[in-house]
Amino acid sequence: MNQGKYVFSQIIDFIPRYQFDKLVRVYKGDWHVKNLNSYNLLLHLLFGQLTGCDSPRDICLCLEAHSKMLYHLGFRKTVNHTSLSRANESRDYRIFEGLGIYLIGLVRPMYSKTKLSDITIDNVIYALDSTTISTSIKLAAWALGKYSKGAVKVHTLLDLRGSIPANIHITDGKWHDSNELDMLSPEPFAFYVMDKAYVDFKALFRFHQTQAFWVSRPKENMKFMTIEQMEIPDAKSGIIEDSRIRVTGYKSSKLYPDDMRFVRVYDPDNDTIVDFISNNFEVSALVISNL
């Protein structure tokens, strides 16, 4: 017979109740609430996330199947899927957003010194990417996607030391990735790694001016001239070219008037040649390619 606490109960012990209850009071999350308060709603959502439930109905059915152990899991009261859906619709999202921001602020310093494989620098390193989630245009009229379909885009700025999100921005499906750079406040001396969809020279130059470093892939139609070929210390590293360049396109040269770094490397795993661009000239070309 199990004498210990359930795993779910151990997980929710890490929730800072004082901070959460303070957020509930600030945003009046339990104002005129009878059956499902904000903390119980949070437990329902956490249970659904950890158990892979696909809908409010799945969450409620799963909890109903384990009704004899709900108290030991931490639930004081459960509701049907209609009440859960209504609570999701009406509860202020800032309660849960504030809790997430608070927890991220607690956890990130714990991993700030974590070493990354093949990376020798101590700077903060962020990875920026997005994912698109299909949705019903009838249920989410604001979430317009391509071809008159519904879609939600989640843009995530991930701190690679600990794989902890530093920023999450949810938009409709038509929001282009390059617009996301305008939503970020660059952190000096931090590295931002992104794919070519984020190449916006005006935004990248703003990062450059604030002493933030970025690494990306050049677009196929990017026009540039080589100013200087830099030395490659180790010929066996796979680095084919390391050079200082400047974009020559009519608009791009005005949006980014400073020099860039161009690194070309051979990828033996995929038997292909990969190009990178960056505004950092201090670290080695191998570090740029590893990022």
C-alpha positions in Angstrom: 0.0 0.0 0.0 1.3 3.4 -0.9 2.3 5.4 2.2 3.7 8.5 0.4 2.3 11.5 -1.3 1.2 11.3 -4.9 3.5 12.9 -7.5 0.9 15.5 -8.5 0.5 16.5 -4.8 4.3 16.9 -4.5 4.4 19.1 -7.7 1.7 21.5 -6.5 3.6 21.9 -3.2 6.0 24.1 -5.2 3.2 26.6 -6.1 3.8 29.8 -4.0 0.3 30.1 -2.6 0.9 33.5 -1.1 2.0 35.0 -4.4 -0.9 33.3 -6.2 -3.5 34.4 -3.7 -2.2 38.0 -4.0 -2.7 37.9 -7.7 -6.2 36.6 -7.3 -7.0 39.5 -5.0 -5.4 42.1 -7.3 -7.4 40.8 -10.4 -10.5 39.8 -8.4 -10.3 36.3 -9.6 -12.7 34.8 -7.0 -15.3 37.7 -7.2 -18.8 36.1 -7.0 -17.3 32.6 -7.6 -19.2 29.7 -6.0 -18.0 26.4 -7.3 -14.5 26.7 -8.8 -12.1 29.2 -7.3 -8.9 30.3 -9.1 -6.6 27.9 -7.2 -8.8 24.9 -8.0 -9.0 26.0 -11.7 -5.2 26.1 -11.7 -5.1 22.5 -10.4 -7.5 21.4 -13.0 -5.4 22.9 -15.8 -2.1 21.6 -14.4 -3.6 18.1 -14.1 -4.8 18.3 -17.7 -1.4 19.4 -18.9 0.6 16.8 -17.0 -1.7 13.9 -18.0 -2.0 14.9 -21.7 -5.8 15.7 -21.6 -7.0 17.2 -24.9 -10.1 19.1 -23.6 -12.0 20.2 -20.5 -14.2 17.1 -20.9 -11.1 14.9 -20.8 -9.9 16.6 -17.6 -13.2 16.1 -15.8 -13.6 12.5 -16.9 -10.1 11.7 -15.8 -10.7 13.3 -12.4 -14.0 11.5 -12.0 -12.3 8.2 -12.7 -10.0 8.9 -9.8 -12.6 10.3 -7.4 -11.5 8.3 -4.4 -8.0 9.9 -4.4 -8.9 13.5 -5.3 -8.4 14.7 -1.8 -4.9 13.2 -1.6 -4.1 14.7 -5.0 -4.9 18.2 -3.6 -8.4 18.8 -5.0 -11.0 20.0 -2.6 -13.8 20.1 -5.2 -14.2 19.2 -8.9 -16.8 20.4 -11.5 -18.2 19.3 -14.8 -16.7 20.3 -18.1 -19.3 23.0 -18.6 -18.3 24.8 -15.4 -14.6 24.4 -16.2 -15.0 25.8 -19.7 -17.0 28.8 -18.3 -14.3 29.4 -15.8 -11.6 29.3 -18.5 -13.6 31.8 -20.5 -14.3 34.3 -17.7 -11.2 34.2 -15.4 -8.6 36.9 -15.8 -5.6 35.4 -17.6 -3.3 37.9 -15.8 -3.6 35.8 -12.7 -1.8 32.8 -14.3 0.5 35.0 -16.4 1.7 36.7 -13.2 2.3 33.3 -11.5 4.3 32.1 -14.5 6.4 35.3 -14.6 7.1 35.0 -10.9 8.2 31.3 -11.2 10.4 32.1 -14.1 12.1 34.8 -12.1 12.8 32.3 -9.4 14.1 29.5 -11.6 16.2 31.3 -14.1 19.0 32.4 -11.6 19.3 28.7 -10.6 20.5 27.7 -14.1 22.4 30.9 -15.0 25.8 29.1 -14.6 24.8 25.9 -16.5 27.3 24.8 -19.1 26.2 24.1 -22.6 27.8 21.4 -24.7 30.2 22.8 -27.4 29.7 26.3 -26.1 32.6 28.0 -24.3 31.2 31.5 -23.7 29.5 32.6 -20.5 27.0 35.0 -22.0 23.3 34.6 -21.7 22.1 32.7 -24.8 18.5 32.9 -26.1 16.8 30.9 -28.8 13.9 32.6 -30.6 11.3 30.5 -32.5 7.6 30.1 -33.1 5.1 27.4 -33.5 1.7 27.5 -35.2 -1.4 25.8 -33.7 -4.5 25.3 -35.8 -7.8 26.4 -34.3 -11.4 26.9 -35.2 -12.0 30.3 -36.8 -15.6 30.1 -35.3 -14.4 29.7 -31.8 -11.5 32.1 -32.1 -12.5 34.8 -34.6 -9.4 36.9 -33.7 -7.0 34.1 -34.7 -6.8 34.6 -38.4 -4.4 32.3 -40.3 -3.5 31.7 -43.9 -6.1 30.7 -46.5 -9.1 31.8 -44.3 -8.2 29.2 -41.6 -7.8 29.8 -37.9 -4.4 29.7 -36.4 -2.6 30.8 -33.2 1.1 31.5 -33.2 3.2 31.1 -30.1 6.5 33.0 -30.1 8.9 31.8 -27.5 12.2 33.3 -26.3 14.0 30.4 -24.6 16.9 30.8 -22.2 19.1 27.9 -23.3 20.7 27.6 -19.8 17.9 25.5 -18.3 15.6 25.7 -21.3 13.4 28.2 -19.5 11.1 30.6 -21.4 12.0 34.2 -20.9 9.2 35.6 -23.0 6.1 34.1 -24.6 4.0 36.1 -27.0 0.7 34.7 -28.5 -0.5 36.2 -31.8 -2.8 35.3 -34.7 -1.4 33.1 -37.5 -0.8 36.0 -39.9 1.8 37.7 -37.6 5.1 37.4 -39.3 8.1 36.2 -37.3 10.2 39.2 -38.1 7.7 41.5 -36.3 8.5 39.7 -33.1 11.9 41.4 -32.8 10.1 44.7 -32.3 8.4 43.3 -29.3 11.6 42.4 -27.5 13.9 44.5 -25.4 17.5 43.5 -26.2 19.7 42.5 -23.3 23.3 43.9 -23.6 25.9 41.2 -24.3 23.3 38.4 -24.6 23.2 36.2 -27.7 20.0 35.8 -29.6 19.9 32.8 -32.0 17.1 32.7 -34.6 16.4 31.3 -38.0 16.2 33.3 -41.3 12.5 34.1 -40.9 13.5 36.6 -38.2 15.9 38.5 -40.4 14.7 42.1 -40.2 17.7 44.5 -40.7 16.1 47.4 -39.0 15.3 45.4 -35.9 18.7 43.6 -35.9 20.5 46.9 -36.1 18.5 48.1 -33.0 19.9 44.9 -31.3 23.4 45.8 -32.5 23.1 49.4 -31.2 22.1 48.1 -27.7 25.3 45.9 -27.6 23.2 42.7 -27.9 24.6 39.9 -30.2 22.5 38.0 -32.7 23.2 34.9 -34.9 21.0 33.9 -37.8 20.9 32.5 -41.3 21.1 34.7 -44.3 18.3 34.7 -46.8 19.1 33.3 -50.3 18.5 36.7 -51.9 20.7 38.7 -49.5 23.2 40.9 -51.4 26.5 41.7 -49.8 30.1 42.4 -50.4 33.1 40.9 -48.6 35.3 43.5 -46.9 37.8 41.3 -45.2 38.7 37.6 -45.1 39.5 36.6 -41.5 41.9 33.9 -40.5 40.7 30.4 -39.8 42.9 29.0 -37.0 41.9 25.3 -37.3 41.4 23.9 -40.8 39.9 20.7 -39.4 37.1 22.5 -37.6 34.9 22.5 -40.6 34.9 26.3 -41.0 35.1 27.1 -44.7 34.9 30.9 -44.6 35.0 33.5 -41.9 34.7 37.1 -43.3 33.6 40.6 -42.6 30.8 41.7 -44.9 28.4 44.6 -45.5 25.0 44.3 -47.1 24.7 46.1 -50.5 20.9 46.1 -51.2 19.4 49.5 -51.6 17.0 49.2 -48.6 19.0 46.8 -46.5 22.2 48.9 -46.7 20.3 51.8 -45.2 18.6 49.7 -42.5 21.8 48.1 -41.5 24.8 50.4 -42.3 27.4 48.6 -40.2 29.5 45.4 -40.9 28.3 41.9 -40.3 30.2 38.6 -39.9 29.7 35.8 -42.4 30.6 32.2 -41.4 30.4 29.2 -43.8 30.7 25.8 -42.2 30.5 22.2 -43.5 28.0 20.0 -41.6 29.3 16.4 -41.9 26.2 14.9 -40.2 23.9 16.1 -43.1 26.7 16.5 -45.7 25.8 20.1 -46.4 27.2 23.6 -46.2 25.6 26.0 -43.8 25.9 29.8 -43.7 25.5 32.0 -40.7 25.5 35.8 -40.2 26.1 37.6 -36.9 27.2 41.0 -35.5 29.7 39.5 -33.1 33.4 39.6 -34.1 34.8 38.6 -30.7 34.1 34.9 -30.4 35.5 32.3 -32.8 33.7 31.2 -36.0 33.3 27.7 -34.5 31.3 29.1 -31.5 29.1 31.0 -34.0 28.4 27.8 -35.9 27.8 25.8 -32.7 25.3 28.4 -31.5 
